[in-house]
């Protein structure tokens, strides 16, 4: 459970912004979006494979050439 406390004179907008950041950090928003509709197992597998490929490409790009 995510809790955010604000001081007495802190604007509500700042408290709300901090709450949203915490939710995003925890992965709560992604989880809600993912579970809001049914995803077939084949689609889930395809999504995970694309994610793995993207990570591998990112790691490959981070390696400097010439060494």
Secondary structure, DSSP 8 states (H G I E B T S, - for coil): -------TTS-HHHHHHHHHHHHHHHTHHHHHHHHTS---HHHHHHHHHHHHHHHHHHHHHHS-TT-
